[in-house]
């Protein structure tokens, strides 16, 4: 029964992938929400950890104040759906159309609309392409919503915070551990354009040793442009004292991301399924992007409330 669910889940990468797995395994979803005036930037990460201390969890990031919380739940309180993307952890519910929170200091309901979902194919069900079928990947990455509108409020202690008119984004990770080094950034709050940009560069263990894998995309409101290892694109990465420059290009298009760091919050991350690692993430970083499309048109813009993680020995990721 678990094997059948796991096979079906391959073509539904947003849904729970860990059917029947009960050791050295983690899975988590990342819900980012930014208010319309961009004075509030929060992320909620529901997930499950199978290790020496198996449990479900909800991790919370307050991007403006660079603080985090980690709420632990009994493993039996984790209730995923096998048919659609819907996760219940206790009285908290997460899906691709809404989020309901009932945490000690945070409660409320936010609806999502105009959800820009990742649309895969039979041979490339998720953003990882044919790697989606490799059973021994250390860490898998998935996209749920590149951009969506928010409507609703959250009560945080004694304050009501409105997210109506704001922007949301959802992605996920699953496997045994995060990579030993990676750079990740994402933004869909730009000044002039309704676009969403995400990029990731990471050290990937492989049969023959390891390689540097990458993926980046631009959603322009209609189309998705993907740059990644398996499509033959090329990547350049260089560190600056205050951030990182990432460049992706192929025979048609060119994307430059200049991401500037901001104070971040310390998060718990997985090591062999155990939530014992640490990573610092900002969701108050800034983007400056230049996107040259195959048609010859150019988008140049500045974004705020961007997510940014620079973790591990990033020297092995850099090309300049």
C-alpha positions in Angstrom: 0.0 0.0 0.0 2.8 2.4 0.9 4.8 1.5 -2.2 1.8 2.3 -4.4 1.3 5.6 -2.7 4.9 6.5 -3.1 4.9 5.6 -6.8 1.8 7.8 -7.4 3.4 10.6 -5.4 6.3 10.9 -7.9 3.9 12.5 -10.4 2.4 14.7 -7.6 5.6 16.3 -6.2 3.7 18.8 -4.1 2.1 16.0 -2.1 3.7 13.9 0.7 6.5 11.7 -0.7 7.5 9.8 2.4 4.9 6.9 2.5 6.4 4.0 4.4 9.6 5.8 5.3 10.3 5.8 9.1 14.1 6.4 9.5 16.7 8.9 8.1 14.0 10.9 6.4 12.6 14.4 6.4 10.1 16.3 4.4 9.1 19.9 4.7 7.1 22.6 2.9 8.1 26.3 2.8 5.2 28.8 2.9 6.4 32.4 2.5 4.0 35.3 2.9 4.6 39.0 2.5 2.0 41.7 3.3 0.9 44.2 0.6 2.9 47.0 2.2 5.9 44.7 2.6 6.2 45.5 6.3 5.5 41.9 7.2 7.5 38.9 5.8 6.9 35.5 7.4 7.6 31.9 6.5 5.9 28.8 7.9 7.6 25.4 7.4 5.5 22.3 8.3 7.2 19.0 8.1 8.2 15.6 9.5 11.4 14.2 10.8 12.2 10.5 11.1 15.4 10.0 13.1 16.5 9.3 16.6 13.6 11.6 17.8 10.9 11.2 15.2 8.4 14.1 15.3 6.3 16.5 13.2 7.1 20.2 13.4 6.1 23.7 12.3 9.0 26.1 12.0 8.2 29.9 11.9 10.4 32.7 10.6 9.7 36.4 11.3 11.7 38.0 8.5 11.4 41.6 9.7 12.7 40.9 13.2 15.0 38.0 12.2 13.5 35.6 14.7 12.4 32.0 14.5 10.3 29.4 16.5 10.3 25.6 16.3 7.1 23.9 17.4 7.2 20.1 18.0 4.3 17.7 17.5 3.9 14.0 18.1 4.5 12.0 14.9 0.9 10.8 15.0 -0.4 14.4 14.6 1.1 14.5 11.1 -1.8 13.7 8.7 -1.0 14.0 4.9 -3.4 13.4 2.1 -2.5 10.9 -0.6 -4.6 12.5 -3.3 -4.1 16.2 -3.0 -1.6 18.5 -1.4 -3.0 18.9 2.1 -1.1 18.5 5.3 -2.6 18.6 8.8 -0.3 18.9 11.9 -2.5 19.0 14.9 -5.0 21.8 14.4 -2.9 23.4 11.7 -3.7 22.8 8.0 -1.5 23.6 5.0 -2.5 23.3 1.3 -2.0 25.0 -2.1 -5.1 27.1 -1.6 -5.0 28.1 2.1 -3.2 28.0 5.4 -4.8 27.7 8.9 -2.7 28.2 12.0 -3.4 27.4 15.6 -0.1 27.8 17.3 0.5 29.1 20.9 1.2 32.7 19.7 -0.1 32.7 16.1 -3.5 31.8 14.8 -5.7 32.7 11.8 -6.5 31.7 8.2 -5.1 32.9 4.9 -6.6 32.0 1.5 -4.5 31.8 -1.7 -5.8 32.8 -5.1 -4.3 33.0 -8.7 -1.9 30.2 -7.7 0.9 29.9 -10.3 1.6 26.1 -10.0 4.6 24.3 -11.4 3.3 22.2 -14.3 5.4 19.0 -14.9 5.2 16.3 -17.5 5.2 12.5 -17.4 9.0 12.4 -17.9 9.7 15.5 -15.9 7.1 15.5 -13.1 9.0 18.0 -10.9 11.5 20.8 -11.3 14.3 18.3 -10.8 13.4 16.7 -14.2 14.5 13.1 -14.7 16.3 13.3 -11.3 12.8 12.9 -9.8 13.1 9.2 -10.6 16.4 8.7 -8.8 15.7 6.9 -5.5 19.0 7.8 -3.7 19.0 11.6 -4.0 20.2 13.2 -0.7 17.8 16.1 -1.0 15.0 16.6 -3.5 13.5 20.0 -4.3 10.0 20.8 -5.5 8.0 23.9 -6.4 4.3 24.2 -5.4 3.4 27.8 -6.2 5.7 30.3 -7.9 3.3 33.1 -6.9 -0.1 33.7 -5.5 -2.3 36.3 -3.9 -3.1 36.3 -0.2 -6.3 37.2 1.6 -6.8 37.0 5.4 -5.3 37.9 8.7 -3.2 36.3 11.4 -3.4 37.1 15.1 0.1 37.2 16.6 -0.1 37.6 20.4 -2.3 40.7 20.7 -1.9 42.0 17.2 -3.9 41.4 14.1 -1.8 41.4 10.9 -3.5 41.6 7.6 -2.0 39.8 4.6 -4.8 40.7 2.2 -3.4 41.9 -1.1 0.0 40.4 -0.3 2.1 37.8 -2.1 2.9 34.2 -1.3 5.2 31.5 -2.5 5.5 27.7 -1.7 8.3 25.2 -2.3 9.4 22.0 -0.5 12.4 19.6 0.2 12.6 16.0 1.1 15.2 13.3 1.5 17.7 12.4 4.2 19.8 15.6 4.6 20.4 19.1 3.3 23.5 19.4 1.1 26.8 20.1 2.7 26.9 23.5 0.9 24.3 25.5 -1.0 23.1 28.9 -2.1 19.4 29.6 -2.4 17.4 32.7 -3.1 13.8 33.6 -4.1 11.8 36.8 -4.6 8.4 37.7 -6.0 8.1 41.2 -4.6 9.7 43.4 -7.3 9.1 47.1 -7.8 8.1 47.3 -11.4 7.2 43.7 -12.6 4.9 41.0 -11.5 7.5 38.2 -11.7 8.9 35.5 -9.5 12.5 34.4 -9.5 14.1 31.4 -7.7 17.6 30.1 -7.8 19.6 27.3 -6.1 23.1 26.0 -6.4 24.2 23.0 -4.3 26.8 20.3 -3.8 25.1 17.0 -4.9 26.5 13.6 -3.9 26.4 11.1 -6.9 27.4 7.6 -7.9 30.8 8.8 -9.2 31.5 11.2 -6.3 29.6 14.5 -6.5 28.8 17.4 -8.8 27.5 21.0 -8.5 23.9 21.1 -9.4 21.8 24.2 -10.0 18.4 25.4 -11.1 16.9 28.8 -11.6 13.6 30.0 -13.0 11.8 33.2 -13.9 8.0 33.3 -14.0 6.8 36.4 -15.9 3.1 36.1 -15.2 2.5 33.7 -18.1 5.5 31.6 -18.9 8.2 29.8 -16.9 11.8 30.0 -18.1 14.0 27.3 -16.5 17.8 27.2 -16.3 19.2 24.0 -14.8 21.8 21.3 -15.0 19.7 18.8 -17.0 18.7 21.3 -19.7 22.3 22.1 -20.6 22.3 25.6 -19.1 25.4 27.2 -17.6 25.9 28.8 -14.2 28.3 31.3 -12.7 28.5 32.1 -9.0 30.6 34.7 -7.2 30.5 35.9 -3.6 30.5 39.6 -2.5 31.1 40.9 1.0 27.4 41.6 1.3 25.9 38.9 -0.8 26.2 36.8 -3.9 26.0 37.1 -7.7 24.4 34.3 -9.7 24.3 34.1 -13.5 22.5 31.5 -15.6 22.4 31.3 -19.3 21.6 29.0 -22.3 21.4 29.5 -26.0 18.3 31.7 -25.7 18.1 33.6 -22.4 20.3 35.1 -19.6 19.5 35.7 -16.0 21.6 37.7 -13.5 20.7 37.8 -9.8 22.6 40.1 -7.4 21.3 39.2 -3.9 22.2 41.3 -0.9 22.1 39.8 2.6 20.0 41.1 5.5 19.9 39.9 9.1 18.6 36.4 9.2 17.0 33.9 11.6 18.6 30.6 12.7 16.6 27.6 11.5 16.8 23.9 12.3 17.8 21.7 9.3 17.9 17.9 8.7 20.9 15.6 9.0 20.1 12.0 8.2 16.5 12.8 9.1 17.3 14.3 12.4 16.6 18.0 12.8 19.9 18.7 14.4 21.5 21.0 11.8 21.5 24.8 11.7 21.1 27.3 8.8 20.6 31.0 8.8 17.9 32.4 6.5 17.0 35.9 5.7 13.6 36.8 4.2 14.5 40.5 4.2 17.2 40.3 1.5 17.2 42.4 -1.7 17.4 41.4 -5.3 18.6 43.2 -8.4 17.9 41.2 -11.5 18.6 41.4 -15.2 16.7 39.0 -17.4 17.3 38.9 -21.1 14.7 36.9 -22.9 15.0 35.0 -26.2 12.8 37.6 -27.8 15.4 40.2 -27.1 13.4 42.0 -24.4 15.0 42.8 -21.1 13.6 42.9 -17.6 15.6 44.8 -15.0 14.2 45.3 -11.6 14.8 45.5 -7.8 13.1 43.2 -5.3 12.6 43.2 -1.6 11.6 40.7 1.0 13.7 38.1 -0.8 14.7 34.8 0.8 18.5 34.1 0.9 20.5 31.2 2.4 24.2 30.8 2.0 25.3 27.7 3.8 28.3 25.5 4.3 31.6 25.7 2.5 30.4 27.7 -0.5 33.9 28.0 -2.0 33.2 24.7 -3.8 30.2 26.2 -5.5 31.9 29.3 -6.8 33.0 29.8 -10.4 34.6 33.3 -9.8 
